[in-house]
Amino acid sequence: MNAPLWQPAPETIEATQMAALMRRIEATAGIRLTDYADLHAWSIEHPEAFWSLLWDEFDIISEQKGESVLDNAGAMPGARWFPQARLNFAANLLRRRDDAPALIIHDERGRRRELSHVELYQQVARLARALQEDGVEAGDRVAGFVPNSEHAVIGMLAAASLGAVWSSCSPDFGHQGVLDRFGQIGPKVLIAADGYTWNGKAIDTRSRLADIVRSLDDLTHLVVFPFLEDAPSLEGLPRAVAWEDYLDNEARDIDFRAQPFDHPLYILYSSGTTGTPKCIVHSAGGTLLQHLKEHRLHTDLDTSDRLFYYTTCGWMMWNWLVSGLANGTTLVLFDGAAFAPDPSVLWRIAEQEGISVFGTSARYIAACEKEGMLPGRDHDLGALRAILSTGSALTHESFDYVYRDIKQDLLLASISGGTDIVSCFALGCPIRPVYRGQLQCRGLGMAVDVFDDNGRPLRGEKGELVCTAPFPAMPIGFWNDPDGERYHDAYFATFANTWAHGDYAEITAQDGLIIHGRSDAVLNPGGVRIGTAEIYRQVEKVEEVLESLCIGQTWGDDMRIVLFVRLRDGRTLDDDLRQRIKATIRGHTTPRHVPQRILQVADLPRTLSGKLVELAVRNVVHGEPVRNREALANPEALALFEDLPELRE
């Protein structure tokens, strides 16, 4: 039997905000909710009552809520949430104004800075006034080419206070990668650092900035803040002004401009590995309500917590992290490589700052285990009560590692969603046990299901992850897609009136989920569908393997599985290691999962947010073009997969 790895104590459950919500629903609706499954079912059967209740429970700051909760409820896309509401996103994130820390900022050079809630408000006020004087209005775009520092948070909040739209890239994006994104949306102001550090190396981005600015015709100002130098030179930078010179020194208050619930707040971007990135537009109200639900109910965040997520400003988890301010929570930011200046840096910060919720990627957890790190032994993690993991499937072995070598008494929440919804379909649940290899639950208010190819629901079988009813965090649409055709084709073309997310998933007997990989990367040898995560889970058990990537190669009239492995330094893939890898896969899956070819490579290509790109490798192997290599952090790695003689045999 699949016994839980962790079970919340009854008194822990009773103290959660989720349990309190259940009691309120029972009192107002006259029903009995015995467990999370009952609560989830009620939330999707009564969507208007559920989301309206959350609005009130979270005390949303607004000019008005309005009487209507959902118009055109049967349309996907096309439904409108809170059509009469008027609010401002930044006002809700800046509601706390005391001397407690709002932001604690670290970087890999060991620098630490702190901003209180009142100091953050004052900085946002100064920038908001400057943007206003620069002609920024509701609907204009303000962009950030920024490391994960306080300046990015201040920039976003200042833009949002005016009703402007924020969009950001991390500074490791190349010139063309930035233009593929910002060039589509025409920002009026660009906020940027003079550079960033990565793995101990300082990288000056000013020459790249100059080229970017010359290509953005609508730009009025480039606002540069110091990151590498105390007072960086702006020589050669068109339309540039220093951060402190740009800010308005007289501003003390913020004139928060209320906007409709579905007013645009963020533009996020698809990975762009299969073409020009899609510009996904997210609403202020939908983002706020969804993030508050995920933070307060699924993560049980409150004003006493310190929330950390290892992310860049080019990944949607940064947007998710920043919304923690709406809870009065202290955010801990880190910019740099996760293992710089040494592999323990993030756990050392967790100890130093008393981080209670630690967010990271599945690959970081796997890398910690491969390094033999013992965070629970080497660091005081007494404040830590939850670890969140996303970016890829968290292996069963990583679950074991967390509870064995990090901490036994905590909630390990493997979560899944994406840029497409700037939030999650599956999350943690503080009133449910944690089972090995499973995401705990489908999110409240999210009618998540798994379909077969004919649109029939599946239980205990693998299929397409879908959402069958509207939810507030659905995108407004895509930028420059006036008739909505590209938006419809991206999510609603597979199943009528149903969001198809592109994940290959399974609902378990415990009502949790398992994500088996992306649908477009599913292998199909002999007509049997295999998720790539099923193979990765086994390969990563092999001590010599650091990471792996597998594709389906067209071979004759069928497909064969090809596995590429990156090994530890000094290790070589010989016949003995190949056989051990195959035996590990065969012994824990099926003979159909065993690769026909296993090849060693020096590196594996990944996106700028760290995700491995199976489709790009598949294209190279088949001699097909890889569009938009600028979307990759290490496009040079693709050359390792060209003209491999072993793939012609």
C-alpha positions as CSV (number, residue, x, y, z in Angstrom):
1,M,0.0,0.0,0.0
2,N,1.2,3.5,-0.8
3,A,1.6,4.9,2.8
4,P,1.9,8.6,3.2
5,L,5.3,10.2,3.7
6,W,3.8,12.9,5.8
7,Q,0.5,13.4,7.6
8,P,-0.6,16.7,9.1
9,A,-1.5,16.4,12.8
10,P,-5.2,17.1,13.6
11,E,-4.3,20.3,15.5
12,T,-2.2,21.4,12.5
13,I,-5.2,20.9,10.1
14,E,-7.6,22.7,12.4
15,A,-5.3,25.7,12.5
16,T,-5.1,26.1,8.7
17,Q,-6.9,28.8,6.7
18,M,-8.3,26.1,4.6
19,A,-10.0,24.4,7.5
20,A,-11.4,27.8,8.6
21,L,-12.8,28.3,5.1
22,M,-14.5,24.9,5.3
23,R,-16.2,25.9,8.5
24,R,-17.5,29.1,7.0
25,I,-18.9,27.3,4.0
26,E,-20.6,24.8,6.2
27,A,-22.2,27.6,8.3
28,T,-23.3,29.7,5.3
29,A,-24.3,26.9,2.9
30,G,-25.7,24.5,5.4
31,I,-23.7,21.5,4.2
32,R,-21.1,19.2,5.7
33,L,-17.5,19.2,4.2
34,T,-15.7,16.2,5.6
35,D,-12.4,16.5,3.7
36,Y,-10.6,18.3,0.9
37,A,-12.4,16.3,-1.8
38,D,-15.7,17.7,-0.5
39,L,-14.3,21.2,-0.5
40,H,-12.9,20.9,-4.0
41,A,-16.2,19.5,-5.3
42,W,-18.2,22.3,-3.8
43,S,-15.8,24.9,-5.2
44,I,-16.3,23.7,-8.8
45,E,-20.0,23.0,-8.5
46,H,-20.7,26.5,-7.1
47,P,-18.0,28.6,-8.8
48,E,-19.8,32.0,-8.3
49,A,-20.4,31.4,-4.6
50,F,-16.8,30.1,-4.2
51,W,-14.9,33.0,-5.9
52,S,-17.2,35.6,-4.4
53,L,-16.6,34.1,-0.9
54,L,-12.8,34.3,-1.5
55,W,-13.1,37.9,-2.5
56,D,-14.7,38.7,0.8
57,E,-12.5,36.4,2.9
58,F,-9.3,38.0,1.4
59,D,-10.7,41.5,1.9
60,I,-9.8,42.6,-1.7
61,I,-9.2,46.3,-1.8
62,S,-11.4,47.8,-4.5
63,E,-13.6,50.7,-5.5
64,Q,-16.4,48.2,-6.0
65,K,-17.0,44.5,-6.3
66,G,-20.3,44.6,-8.2
67,E,-23.2,42.3,-8.0
68,S,-22.3,40.0,-10.9
69,V,-19.6,37.3,-10.4
70,L,-19.5,35.5,-13.7
71,D,-20.9,36.5,-17.1
72,N,-21.1,34.1,-20.1
73,A,-20.2,31.2,-17.7
74,G,-20.5,28.5,-20.4
75,A,-17.9,30.0,-22.7
76,M,-14.2,28.9,-22.8
77,P,-12.8,31.3,-23.8
78,G,-15.2,34.2,-23.3
79,A,-16.4,34.0,-19.7
80,R,-15.9,37.3,-17.7
81,W,-15.3,37.3,-13.9
82,F,-16.5,40.2,-11.7
83,P,-17.5,42.3,-14.8
84,Q,-18.5,45.3,-12.6
85,A,-15.5,45.3,-10.3
86,R,-12.8,48.0,-10.2
87,L,-9.6,47.5,-8.3
88,N,-5.8,48.1,-8.4
89,F,-3.4,45.2,-8.1
90,A,-0.6,47.2,-6.5
91,A,-2.9,48.6,-3.8
92,N,-3.5,45.1,-2.6
93,L,0.2,44.2,-2.5
94,L,1.1,47.4,-0.7
95,R,-1.6,47.2,2.0
96,R,0.9,46.6,4.8
97,R,2.9,49.7,5.7
98,D,4.9,49.1,8.8
99,D,8.6,48.6,9.7
100,A,8.5,44.8,9.3
101,P,10.6,43.5,6.4
102,A,8.8,43.2,3.1
103,L,11.8,42.2,1.0
104,I,15.1,40.6,2.1
105,I,17.5,40.5,-0.9
106,H,20.5,38.2,-1.3
107,D,22.8,37.6,-4.2
108,E,25.6,35.2,-5.0
109,R,28.3,37.8,-4.0
110,G,27.0,37.6,-0.5
111,R,25.3,41.0,-0.3
112,R,22.2,41.4,1.8
113,R,19.7,44.2,1.7
114,E,16.4,44.7,3.4
115,L,13.3,46.9,2.7
116,S,10.5,47.3,5.2
117,H,6.9,47.5,4.0
118,V,6.8,51.2,4.5
119,E,10.1,51.7,2.7
120,L,8.8,49.6,-0.2
121,Y,5.7,51.8,-0.4
122,Q,7.8,54.9,-0.5
123,Q,10.1,53.6,-3.2
124,V,7.1,52.6,-5.3
125,A,5.6,56.0,-4.8
126,R,8.7,57.7,-6.1
127,L,8.9,55.6,-9.2
128,A,5.2,55.7,-9.9
129,R,5.3,59.5,-9.9
130,A,8.3,59.5,-12.2
131,L,6.5,57.1,-14.7
132,Q,3.4,59.3,-14.6
133,E,5.5,62.4,-15.4
134,D,7.0,60.4,-18.2
135,G,3.6,60.0,-19.7
136,V,2.9,56.4,-18.7
137,E,-0.8,55.7,-18.6
138,A,-3.1,52.8,-18.1
139,G,-2.5,50.1,-20.7
140,D,1.1,51.3,-21.5
141,R,3.8,48.7,-21.2
142,V,6.7,49.1,-18.7
143,A,9.4,46.4,-19.2
144,G,12.1,45.1,-17.0
145,F,15.4,43.6,-18.1
146,V,16.3,42.8,-14.6
147,P,17.9,40.5,-12.0
148,N,15.8,39.3,-9.1
149,S,16.3,42.4,-7.0
150,E,14.1,44.9,-5.2
151,H,14.2,47.1,-8.3
152,A,12.1,44.5,-10.2
153,V,9.5,44.5,-7.5
154,I,9.4,48.2,-7.3
155,G,9.2,48.6,-11.0
156,M,6.3,46.1,-11.3
157,L,4.3,47.7,-8.5
158,A,4.8,51.2,-9.8
159,A,3.6,50.3,-13.2
160,A,0.6,48.4,-11.8
161,S,-0.3,51.3,-9.6
162,L,-0.9,53.3,-12.8
163,G,-2.7,50.5,-14.6
164,A,0.3,50.0,-16.8
165,V,1.3,46.5,-17.9
166,W,4.5,45.0,-16.6
167,S,6.7,42.5,-18.6
168,S,10.1,41.3,-17.6
169,C,13.0,39.2,-18.9
170,S,16.0,38.1,-16.9
171,P,19.3,39.8,-18.0
172,D,20.8,36.5,-19.3
173,F,18.5,36.8,-22.3
174,G,20.4,37.6,-25.5
175,H,19.7,40.6,-27.7
176,Q,17.4,38.8,-30.1
177,G,15.6,37.0,-27.3
178,V,14.7,40.3,-25.7
179,L,13.5,41.8,-29.0
180,D,11.5,38.7,-29.7
181,R,9.6,39.6,-26.6
182,F,9.7,43.3,-25.9
183,G,9.7,44.1,-29.6
184,Q,6.2,42.7,-29.9
185,I,4.7,44.8,-27.0
186,G,6.4,48.2,-27.5
187,P,7.3,49.3,-24.0
188,K,7.3,53.0,-23.2
189,V,9.9,52.6,-20.4
190,L,12.5,50.0,-19.9
191,I,14.0,49.4,-16.5
192,A,17.4,47.5,-16.4
193,A,20.5,46.8,-14.4
194,D,24.0,47.5,-15.5
195,G,24.6,43.8,-15.4
196,Y,24.3,40.6,-13.3
197,T,26.5,37.9,-11.8
198,W,26.3,34.2,-12.6
199,N,28.4,31.5,-11.1
200,G,31.0,33.9,-9.8
201,K,31.3,35.9,-13.0
202,A,30.2,39.5,-13.4
203,I,28.5,40.1,-16.8
204,D,28.1,43.7,-18.0
205,T,24.9,44.0,-20.1
206,R,25.3,47.7,-21.1
207,S,26.4,47.1,-24.6
208,R,23.5,44.7,-25.1
209,L,21.2,47.3,-23.6
210,A,22.3,49.9,-26.1
211,D,21.4,47.6,-29.0
212,I,18.0,46.7,-27.4
213,V,17.1,50.3,-26.9
214,R,17.9,51.3,-30.5
215,S,15.5,48.6,-31.6
216,L,12.5,49.7,-29.4
217,D,11.0,52.7,-31.2
218,D,8.3,53.5,-28.7
219,L,10.7,53.8,-25.7
220,T,11.0,57.2,-24.0
221,H,13.5,56.2,-21.3
222,L,15.9,53.5,-20.3
223,V,16.2,53.6,-16.5
224,V,19.4,52.0,-15.3
225,F,20.0,50.9,-11.7
226,P,23.3,49.7,-10.2
227,F,23.9,46.0,-9.7
228,L,27.5,45.5,-10.6
229,E,28.8,49.0,-9.9
230,D,27.8,51.6,-7.3
231,A,27.4,54.2,-10.0
232,P,27.6,52.7,-13.5
233,S,28.5,54.9,-16.4
234,L,25.6,55.4,-18.9
235,E,27.9,56.5,-21.7
236,G,26.7,55.1,-25.0
237,L,23.3,54.1,-23.7
238,P,20.5,55.9,-25.7
239,R,17.7,57.6,-23.7
240,A,19.3,56.4,-20.5
241,V,18.9,57.9,-17.0
242,A,20.1,56.6,-13.7
243,W,17.6,55.1,-11.3
244,E,18.1,57.7,-8.5
245,D,17.9,60.6,-11.0
246,Y,14.7,59.3,-12.5
247,L,12.8,58.8,-9.2
248,D,10.6,61.6,-8.0
249,N,12.0,62.8,-4.6
250,E,8.9,64.6,-3.6
251,A,6.4,61.8,-3.9
252,R,5.1,60.4,-0.7
253,D,1.7,58.8,-1.6
254,I,0.5,56.6,-4.5
255,D,-2.6,57.5,-6.5
256,F,-3.7,53.9,-7.1
257,R,-5.7,53.9,-10.4
258,A,-8.6,51.5,-10.2
259,Q,-9.2,49.4,-13.3
260,P,-11.7,46.6,-14.4
261,F,-11.1,43.1,-13.0
262,D,-9.8,42.0,-16.4
263,H,-7.5,44.9,-17.0
264,P,-4.1,43.7,-18.2
265,L,-1.4,43.4,-15.5
266,Y,1.3,41.2,-16.9
267,I,2.6,40.0,-20.3
268,L,4.4,36.7,-19.9
269,Y,6.0,34.7,-22.7
270,S,5.9,31.1,-23.9
271,S,9.4,29.5,-24.1
272,G,9.7,30.4,-27.8
273,T,11.6,27.2,-28.6
274,T,9.2,26.4,-31.5
275,G,8.9,29.9,-32.9
276,T,8.4,33.5,-31.8
277,P,7.3,33.5,-28.2
278,K,3.6,33.9,-27.6
279,C,2.8,37.1,-25.5
280,I,0.3,35.9,-22.9
281,V,-1.7,38.7,-21.3
282,H,-2.9,38.2,-17.7
283,S,-5.5,40.2,-15.8
284,A,-5.0,42.1,-12.6
285,G,-8.0,40.7,-10.8
286,G,-7.6,37.2,-12.0
287,T,-3.9,37.1,-11.0
288,L,-4.6,38.6,-7.6
289,L,-7.5,36.4,-6.7
290,Q,-5.8,33.2,-7.9
291,H,-2.6,33.9,-6.2
292,L,-4.3,34.8,-2.9
293,K,-6.1,31.5,-3.1
294,E,-2.9,29.5,-3.7
295,H,-0.9,31.4,-1.1
296,R,-3.4,31.5,1.8
297,L,-5.3,28.3,1.3
298,H,-2.9,25.9,-0.5
299,T,0.3,27.2,1.2
300,D,-1.3,28.6,4.4
301,L,0.8,31.8,4.2
302,D,0.2,34.7,6.6
303,T,2.0,37.7,7.9
304,S,4.4,35.6,10.0
305,D,5.9,33.7,7.1
306,R,9.0,34.2,5.1
307,L,8.5,33.0,1.6
308,F,11.4,32.2,-0.8
309,Y,11.4,30.9,-4.4
310,Y,14.5,30.4,-6.4
311,T,13.5,32.0,-9.7
312,T,14.5,34.6,-12.2
313,C,12.3,37.5,-13.4
314,G,11.8,35.6,-16.7
315,W,9.9,32.8,-15.0
316,M,6.3,33.0,-13.9
317,M,7.2,31.9,-10.4
318,W,8.7,35.4,-9.9
319,N,5.2,36.8,-10.4
320,W,3.7,34.2,-8.1
321,L,6.4,35.0,-5.4
322,V,5.8,38.7,-5.5
323,S,2.0,38.3,-4.9
324,G,3.0,37.1,-1.4
325,L,3.1,40.7,-0.4
326,A,-0.7,40.7,-0.6
327,N,-0.6,38.5,2.5
328,G,1.8,40.8,4.4
329,T,4.4,38.0,4.0
330,T,8.1,38.7,4.0
331,L,9.7,37.8,0.6
332,V,13.3,36.5,0.4
333,L,14.9,37.1,-3.0
334,F,18.1,35.6,-4.4
335,D,19.8,36.4,-7.7
336,G,22.5,34.2,-9.1
337,A,23.4,30.6,-9.6
338,A,21.9,28.2,-7.1
339,F,25.3,26.6,-6.3
340,A,27.3,29.9,-6.2
341,P,29.4,30.7,-4.3
342,D,29.0,27.2,-3.0
343,P,26.3,24.4,-3.2
344,S,25.0,25.3,0.3
345,V,24.2,28.9,-0.4
346,L,20.4,28.6,-0.5
347,W,20.1,26.4,2.5
348,R,22.4,28.8,4.4
349,I,20.1,31.7,3.5
350,A,17.1,29.6,4.6
351,E,18.7,29.1,8.0
352,Q,19.9,32.8,8.3
353,E,16.5,34.3,7.4
354,G,14.2,31.7,9.0
355,I,12.5,30.8,5.8
356,S,9.3,29.0,6.4
357,V,8.3,28.2,2.8
358,F,11.1,27.3,0.4
359,G,10.4,27.1,-3.3
360,T,12.6,25.7,-5.9
361,S,12.7,23.4,-9.0
362,A,12.7,19.6,-9.1
363,R,16.1,19.7,-10.7
364,Y,17.6,21.7,-7.9
365,I,16.4,19.1,-5.4
366,A,17.8,16.3,-7.5
367,A,21.1,18.1,-7.9
368,C,21.3,18.5,-4.1
369,E,20.9,14.8,-3.7
370,K,23.5,14.1,-6.4
371,E,25.9,16.4,-4.6
372,G,25.4,14.4,-1.4
373,M,24.1,17.4,0.5
374,L,22.5,17.0,3.9
375,P,20.7,20.3,4.5
376,G,18.9,19.0,7.6
377,R,22.1,18.0,9.3
378,D,24.2,21.0,8.2
379,H,21.7,23.8,8.8
380,D,19.1,24.8,11.3
381,L,15.9,24.6,9.4
382,G,13.6,24.8,12.4
383,A,11.4,27.5,10.8
384,L,10.9,25.5,7.6
385,R,7.4,24.1,7.3
386,A,7.0,23.6,3.5
387,I,9.0,23.0,0.4
388,L,7.5,23.8,-3.0
389,S,8.8,22.2,-6.2
390,T,7.9,22.9,-9.8
391,G,9.4,23.2,-13.3
392,S,9.4,19.5,-14.0
393,A,8.1,16.3,-12.3
394,L,9.6,15.6,-8.9
395,T,10.8,12.0,-8.8
396,H,9.8,9.5,-6.2
397,E,13.5,9.5,-5.1
398,S,13.5,13.2,-4.6
399,F,10.5,12.8,-2.2
400,D,12.5,10.3,-0.3
401,Y,15.5,12.6,-0.2
402,V,13.5,15.6,1.2
403,Y,12.1,13.6,4.0
404,R,15.3,11.8,4.8
405,D,17.9,14.5,4.4
406,I,16.2,17.8,4.7
407,K,13.3,17.6,7.2
408,Q,10.8,15.0,8.2
409,D,8.0,17.2,9.5
410,L,7.1,19.4,6.6
411,L,4.7,19.7,3.7
412,L,6.4,18.8,0.4
413,A,4.2,20.2,-2.4
414,S,5.0,19.4,-5.9
415,I,3.0,22.0,-7.9
416,S,2.2,22.3,-11.6
417,G,0.7,24.9,-13.8
418,G,2.6,27.4,-15.9
419,T,3.2,30.6,-17.7
420,D,-0.1,30.1,-19.5
421,I,-2.2,30.7,-16.3
422,V,0.5,32.4,-14.2
423,S,-0.6,30.0,-11.5
424,C,-1.3,26.3,-10.8
425,F,-3.7,23.5,-11.7
426,A,-2.3,21.2,-9.0
427,L,-0.9,22.3,-5.7
428,G,-0.1,21.5,-2.1
429,C,-2.8,20.9,0.5
430,P,-2.1,21.6,4.2
431,I,-4.9,19.3,5.3
432,R,-3.9,16.3,3.2
433,P,-1.1,13.7,3.5
434,V,1.8,13.7,1.1
435,Y,2.2,10.5,-1.0
436,R,5.4,9.6,-2.7
437,G,5.6,10.9,-6.3
438,Q,2.2,12.6,-6.2
439,L,1.0,16.2,-6.4
440,Q,-1.4,16.5,-3.5
441,C,-4.5,17.9,-5.1
442,R,-6.3,19.7,-7.9
443,G,-6.6,23.4,-7.1
444,L,-9.7,24.8,-5.5
445,G,-12.1,26.3,-8.1
446,M,-10.2,24.5,-10.9
447,A,-12.3,21.9,-12.7
448,V,-9.2,19.8,-13.6
449,D,-9.5,16.4,-15.2
450,V,-7.6,13.9,-17.3
451,F,-9.1,13.0,-20.7
452,D,-8.4,10.3,-23.2
453,D,-8.1,11.2,-26.9
454,N,-11.9,11.1,-27.3
455,G,-12.5,13.5,-24.4
456,R,-13.6,10.9,-21.9
457,P,-12.5,11.3,-18.2
458,L,-9.9,8.8,-17.0
459,R,-9.0,7.6,-13.5
460,G,-5.8,5.7,-12.8
461,E,-4.8,6.0,-16.4
462,K,-2.6,8.5,-18.3
463,G,-4.1,11.1,-20.5
464,E,-4.4,14.8,-21.3
465,L,-4.6,17.3,-18.4
466,V,-7.6,19.5,-19.0
467,C,-9.8,22.1,-17.2
468,T,-13.4,21.9,-18.1
469,A,-14.7,25.2,-16.7
470,P,-13.6,28.8,-16.6
471,F,-11.4,30.2,-13.8
472,P,-10.3,33.8,-13.1
473,A,-6.6,33.3,-14.0
474,M,-7.3,32.3,-17.6
475,P,-5.4,34.7,-19.8
476,I,-7.2,37.7,-21.3
477,G,-5.6,36.5,-24.6
478,F,-2.5,36.9,-26.6
479,W,-0.9,40.3,-27.5
480,N,-1.6,41.2,-31.2
481,D,-4.2,38.5,-31.6
482,P,-7.3,40.7,-32.2
483,D,-9.7,37.9,-33.2
484,G,-8.4,35.5,-30.6
485,E,-7.5,32.8,-33.1
486,R,-4.0,32.0,-31.8
487,Y,-5.3,32.0,-28.2
488,H,-8.1,29.6,-29.1
489,D,-5.8,27.3,-31.1
490,A,-3.3,27.1,-28.3
491,Y,-5.7,25.8,-25.6
492,F,-9.2,25.1,-26.9
493,A,-8.7,23.4,-30.3
494,T,-8.2,19.8,-28.9
495,F,-11.4,19.5,-26.9
496,A,-14.5,21.7,-27.4
497,N,-15.0,24.3,-24.7
498,T,-12.2,22.8,-22.6
499,W,-8.7,24.0,-21.8
500,A,-6.1,21.4,-22.9
501,H,-2.9,22.3,-21.0
502,G,-0.4,20.1,-22.9
503,D,0.6,17.9,-19.9
504,Y,0.4,14.1,-19.9
505,A,-1.0,13.3,-16.5
506,E,-2.8,10.8,-14.2
507,I,-5.3,11.1,-11.4
508,T,-4.3,8.7,-8.6
509,A,-6.3,6.5,-6.2
510,Q,-5.5,9.0,-3.5
511,D,-7.0,11.8,-5.7
512,G,-3.6,13.3,-6.3
513,L,-1.9,13.8,-9.6
514,I,1.2,12.5,-11.4
515,I,2.6,14.5,-14.3
516,H,4.3,12.2,-16.8
517,G,5.8,14.9,-19.0
518,R,4.6,17.2,-21.8
519,S,2.1,15.8,-24.2
520,D,4.1,17.0,-27.2
521,A,7.1,15.1,-25.9
522,V,5.3,11.8,-25.2
523,L,7.0,8.8,-26.8
524,N,5.0,6.4,-28.8
525,P,7.0,3.2,-29.7
526,G,4.8,0.5,-31.1
527,G,1.7,2.7,-30.5
528,V,2.2,2.7,-26.7
529,R,2.3,6.2,-25.1
530,I,5.1,6.8,-22.6
531,G,5.8,10.0,-20.7
532,T,9.4,11.0,-20.6
533,A,9.2,11.6,-16.9
534,E,8.7,7.9,-16.4
535,I,12.1,7.2,-17.9
536,Y,13.9,10.1,-16.2
537,R,12.8,8.9,-12.8
538,Q,14.6,5.6,-13.3
539,V,17.7,7.0,-15.0
540,E,18.3,9.5,-12.2
541,K,18.6,6.6,-9.8
542,V,21.9,5.7,-11.5
543,E,24.7,7.3,-9.5
544,E,26.9,8.2,-12.5
545,V,24.1,10.1,-14.3
546,L,23.7,13.8,-13.5
547,E,20.7,14.4,-15.8
548,S,19.2,12.9,-19.0
549,L,17.0,13.7,-21.9
550,C,15.1,11.3,-24.2
551,I,13.3,11.7,-27.5
552,G,11.5,9.5,-29.9
553,Q,13.4,9.0,-33.2
554,T,11.5,8.0,-36.3
555,W,12.9,4.6,-37.3
556,G,11.5,2.7,-40.2
557,D,7.7,2.7,-39.8
558,D,7.9,3.1,-36.0
559,M,9.6,5.1,-33.3
560,R,12.6,4.2,-31.2
561,I,13.6,5.7,-27.9
562,V,16.9,7.5,-27.7
563,L,18.3,8.5,-24.3
564,F,21.1,11.1,-23.9
565,V,22.9,11.3,-20.6
566,R,25.2,13.8,-19.0
567,L,27.5,12.0,-16.6
568,R,29.5,13.1,-13.6
569,D,33.0,14.6,-14.3
570,G,35.4,11.8,-15.2
571,R,32.8,9.2,-15.9
572,T,32.4,7.5,-19.3
573,L,29.5,5.7,-20.8
574,D,30.7,2.2,-21.4
575,D,28.7,-1.1,-22.1
576,D,28.5,-1.9,-18.4
577,L,26.9,1.5,-17.5
578,R,24.6,1.2,-20.5
579,Q,23.4,-2.2,-19.3
580,R,22.9,-0.9,-15.8
581,I,20.8,2.0,-17.1
582,K,18.7,-0.3,-19.2
583,A,18.3,-2.8,-16.3
584,T,17.2,0.0,-14.0
585,I,14.6,1.2,-16.5
586,R,13.3,-2.3,-17.3
587,G,13.2,-3.4,-13.7
588,H,10.9,-0.5,-12.6
589,T,8.8,0.1,-15.8
590,T,8.3,-2.2,-18.8
591,P,10.5,-3.4,-21.6
592,R,8.9,-0.8,-23.9
593,H,10.4,1.9,-21.8
594,V,14.0,0.7,-22.4
595,P,15.9,3.0,-24.9
596,Q,17.2,1.4,-28.1
597,R,20.1,3.9,-28.0
598,I,21.9,5.5,-25.1
599,L,24.5,8.2,-25.8
600,Q,26.7,10.4,-23.7
601,V,26.8,14.1,-24.3
602,A,28.7,16.9,-22.6
603,D,25.7,19.1,-22.1
604,L,21.9,19.2,-22.5
605,P,20.1,22.3,-24.0
606,R,17.7,24.1,-21.7
607,T,15.5,27.1,-21.7
608,L,16.4,30.3,-19.8
609,S,14.2,29.1,-17.0
610,G,16.1,25.8,-16.8
611,K,13.8,23.4,-18.5
612,L,15.3,20.8,-20.8
613,V,14.1,21.1,-24.4
614,E,13.2,17.7,-25.8
615,L,11.6,19.1,-28.9
616,A,14.6,21.1,-30.0
617,V,16.8,18.0,-29.7
618,R,14.3,15.9,-31.6
619,N,14.3,18.5,-34.4
620,V,18.1,18.4,-34.6
621,V,18.3,14.6,-34.7
622,H,15.7,14.6,-37.5
623,G,17.5,17.3,-39.4
624,E,14.7,19.8,-38.9
625,P,15.3,23.5,-38.1
626,V,15.2,24.7,-34.5
627,R,13.5,28.0,-34.6
628,N,14.4,30.8,-32.1
629,R,17.5,29.5,-30.6
630,E,17.6,32.7,-28.6
631,A,15.1,31.1,-26.3
632,L,17.8,28.7,-25.1
633,A,20.3,29.4,-22.3
634,N,22.9,27.3,-24.0
635,P,22.0,27.0,-27.7
636,E,25.6,25.8,-28.5
637,A,24.6,22.5,-26.8
638,L,22.4,21.6,-29.8
639,A,25.5,21.1,-31.9
640,L,26.3,18.0,-29.8
641,F,23.3,16.2,-31.3
642,E,24.1,16.8,-35.0
643,D,25.3,14.0,-37.2
644,L,25.7,11.4,-34.5
645,P,26.8,8.1,-36.3
646,E,25.1,6.0,-33.5
647,L,21.7,7.4,-34.6
648,R,22.2,6.2,-38.2
649,E,22.6,2.6,-37.1
